[in-house]
Every structure is written in C-alpha cells, then in structure tokens.
Amino acid sequence: MTFSRRQFLGSGLLAGGAIAFAGVLPANAREWDDYSAHFVRDLDSSLPNIPLRPDDEAGWKAVAKNYSVTSKITNLENAYWGIMARPVLDEYKRLTEFVNLENTHFARLKYSETYTGIRETVATFLNVGADEIALTRGATEALQALIGGYNKLKPGDTVLYADLDYGEMKTAMSWLKDRRGAKPVKVTFPEPTADEPLTEAKILAFYEKALSDNPGTKLLLLTHLNNLTGMIIPVARIAKMAKARGAAVILDAAHSVGQVHFDLKELGCDFVGVNLHKWVGAPIGCGVMYINKARVDDIDTYMLKSPGSNAITDRIDTGTLNFAAHMAIPAAIGFHKKIGTAAKQGRLRYLRDLWVEPARKLKGLTILTPDDSKMVGALTSFRLDGVVTTKANDALMKHLLDKFGILTVRRTGPDAGDCIRVTPSIYSSRNDVEKLVRALKTITESGHSW
C-alpha cells in the first residue's frame, strides 16, 4: 500500500477543517517514506527547479517563501535551531491536533507502531540500521546518555575532549571523574591568525599530539562541526587514529547532519548524537542517538534498567515525548531532501563567504574558521582584537542588534576568549549578509567604540 499525504490527512486527520480519526496512520518505514514523498510532491508547484546553484538569488528567494520569518530584525543566529518550513509547520499543527484529540487512545494503542515506522525512516535517511538508533529530544540528551553510559572505562583511564566542544558535553566528560573514576583532560585548539589559518593537516597534528601526550586515553569526544567557531574537523581520520591507540570515539554531530553532505557510517564513529531540529528542519525536540550495533553492550542500559538487553532504546529514557514533533520528522526529511543537503551546504557556504571575505580585510577583526570548503559550513565566528570577555562580547552583540538590527550570538568556550557567531539560513538573502559587512566596517573603523 502506498500512503500519500492527502490520503493520510483526507482519510483520517482532516475532515472539514476538523480532525476525525479513522485509525489510518502509516504503519511502517515504506508507508512513512511514501507519505514523505507525497508530502514533497504536493509542494512541487511552490518550489523552484532543484538543485539550485548557490548564487541563484531568484531560486533561493522562492525557497525562502516557504519560511515565515520576522521582519523586526535580520536574523543571522540560525544555529540555535532551524525554523520549520511552513508546510512542515502546518503538518506539525495538524499532528498536534490529532494527538490532542486521540490522546491516550493513540499513545497507548498506536504510537509504538508509529514510532517504529518513523525510526525506520530516520535510519534510512541517516544510512544506518533502525536497530542502531533511538529517537531523543535532541543531540544533548543523546550525547549525555552515551558519555554517561559508556561502561568500558576503568579508574585512571583518560577521557579527552577539547575547548571547542559543546559546553554540556565538556561537563559530561568532566563528570566521568565522579562517575567512573576517569581522568578528564581538556586540550586547547590552536588559534588561527590572518597569516596562519587552520588546516586539516594542523588539526590532525593537534589530535595526534593530544593522543601521544595522553597515552592512557580510552574515550575521545569529537565535534564534527563545532558550535563555537563553526569549524569542521576531519572526523574519519581522527577517529581512525584514536581507535588505533585503543580509544573509543563519541561524536557530536548536532550541527553537521543536514548542514553538511556526508555519510555517517563513513566517519567511523560507533557512538553519535544528532539533531534533527537544527538543519533538517524538524520541530524542536527531535534528535537521534546512534550506536553501532556491534558496540551496543558498551553503553549501559538507562539507570541499569533491563539488564542484559541489547536494544538501543533501553539506553535512554526520554519520558513522555512530544508525539506530534516526532511524527512530523518524515515531513521535515521530505522537505529537506527536496532541497538537498549538498545544495543547502553550497548556499550556506556561499552566504558565509559573502560576509567573511570582506570581513577578513577589516582591521582588528579575526575570522575563526578557515576558508577551506571541507572545513566550514554556515557557522562562522569572529573576534575583535582585545574583545575577549563575555561582558564585552555581549555588549557587541547588543550593539549589532540595537544599532544595525542584526541578531548574532556571543559564544563562550574557546580558551582564547569569547567571540561572536554568525549563522545565515537558507531563507537568508545576499542583502542580509552584506548588511552585516557594512555594520562590521562601521564598528572597526570607529575603533571598536559602542
């Protein structure tokens, strides 16, 4: 049975503007995939010819019409989460009405079957096994379960992480001292300069030295695309290096899935946390925990419940989920796939380069990511000379918003000091990032006075 969006909504969910459940829901991965495909097919008339060139302003303007965005500001802070495309939002609203109407009748009797189908659809999207993933409320929840649950550590083993890793993950790695008797070690990334940008070779050398200096390392945290500066690291080669030295690798892929075109399996990491509400465009509260099925026993069941279970779903307990949010994931995946990850990545990097290239020439301003296309996506941070404190960067962020109407965000975490992160979205325009360049030019020419 094929399962179209109209069939899903017309046969069961929508009747004269109200929801009248008829017991019709996609029951497995194929039906959810059919639903997702039909969902996108219904959108074809509102989307331009795909794939789009990065500089096709008319085409990307047509894509942007699928997003409802406030006109109060120019939003260049799109890394917190990604807003849903309007068709996905509409679907989420319908599903919320459905869940609200059917309540526990659906949750108790039908959701388990629904969850299985959604899980299989997500697994297909990520190119992993359905028995290797569990749906979560976000990457943070997934990674906390992976870090806290990793049971191969012995007292005195080193657990290694870096200053550019996500704050909550650094906290979780530090907690392993109390949890497992481990020895947490934080290493500091080299800072780029105008004359010496970071390269993949330098990043590989950095991790090789970190592992050599800490030969007792048994667990390494890597962040594919970090949230502080936006740099992408060569995960597959670092993971191979770490494994050869006897260290397991946990990967934070919160920002890379949907923003960067890659195959999760090819990264060679057995434990991964993913967000679907950032660059895939699912509702807030959608993430994934991945465990290579050959390594599932290396992660404790949640609070040691279900001892002996080899099910990944027993490695996390999210409580009562937002059912509608997770049921909207196939629609979000469908919309995302219609645009294409590679096309998204090209557009986002194009918008990033439009502001970074002129900003690099401004006196007293340092761009914290390289220009190598393999090492950057949408996110890029900058730092003004001498502006390193949280207070000073908060003031700069406020000045950009109050004076120029541009929303950015201060990031704390790099050992060299705070910075300002800039993140366009696929609804952003060339004018948006050029507006930022003018603002930065004014600020740097004024001697950083604000």
C-alpha positions, 0 to 999 in steps of 0.5 A: 500500500502506498500512503500519500499525504492527502490520503493520510490527512483526507482519510483520517486527520482532516475532515472539514477543517476538523480532525476525525480519526479513522485509525489510518496512520502509516504503519511502517518505514515504506508507508512513512517514506511514501507519505514523505514523498507525497508530502514533497510532491504536493509542494512541487508547484511552490518550489523552484527547479532543484538543485539550485546553484548557490548564487541563484538569488531568484531560486533561493528567494522562492525557497525562502517563501516557504519560511515565515520569518520576522521582519523586526530584525535580520536574523543571522543566529540560525544555529540555535535551531532551524525554523520549520518550513511552513508546510512542515509547520502546518503538518506539525499543527495538524499532528498536534491536533490529532494527538490532542484529540486521540490522546491516550487512545493513540499513545497507548494503542498506536504510537509504538507502531508509529514510532517504529515506522518513523525510526525506520525512516530516520535510519534510512535517511541517516544510512544506518540500521533502525536497530542502531538508533533511538529517537531523543529530544535532541543531540544533548540528551543523546550525547549525555546518555552515551558519555554517561553510559559508556561502561568500558572505562576503568579508574585512571583511564583518560577521557579527552575532549577539547575547548571547542566542544559543546559546553554540556558535553565538556561537563559530561566528560568532566563528570566521568571523574565522579562517575567512573573514576576517569581522568578528564583532560581538556586540550586547547585548539590552536588559534588561527591568525590572518597569516596562519589559518587552520588546516586539516593537516594542523588539526590532525597534528593537534589530535595526534599530539593530544593522543601521544601526550595522553597515552592512557586515553580510552574515550575521545569526544569529537565535534564534527562541526563545532558550535563555537567557531563553526569549524569542521574537523576531519572526523574519519581520520581522527577517529581512525587514529584514536581507535588505533591507540585503543580509544573509543570515539563519541561524536557530536554531530548536532550541527553537521547532519543536514548542514553538511553532505556526508555519510555517517557510517563513513566517519567511523564513529560507533557512538553519535548524537544528532539533531534533527531540529537544527538543519533538517528542519524538524520541530524542536525536540527531535534528535537521534542517538546512534550506536553501532550495533556491534558496540551496543553492550558498551553503553549501559542500559538507562539507570541499569534498567533491563539488564542484559538487553541489547536494544538501543532504546533501553539506553535512554529514557526520554519520558513522555515525548512530544508525539506530534514533533516526532511524527512530523520528522518524515515531513521535515526529511521530505522537505529537506531532501527536496532541497538537498543537503549538498545544495543547502551546504553550497548556499550556506557556504556561499552566504558565509563567504559573502560576509567573511571575505570582506570581513577578513580585510577589516582591521582588528577583526579575526575570522575563526574558521578557515576558508577551506570548503571541507572545513566550514559550513554556515557557522562562522565566528569572529573576534575583535582584537582585545574583545575577549570577555563575555561582558564585552562580547555581549555588549557587541552583540547588543550593539549589532542588534540595537544599532544595525538590527542584526541578531548574532550570538556571543559564544563562550568556550574557546580558551582564547576568549569569547567571540561572536557567531554568525549563522545565515539560513537558507531563507537568508538573502545576499542583502542580509549578509552584506548588511552585516559587512557594512555594520562590521566596517562601521564598528572597526573603523570607529575603533571598536567604540559602542 
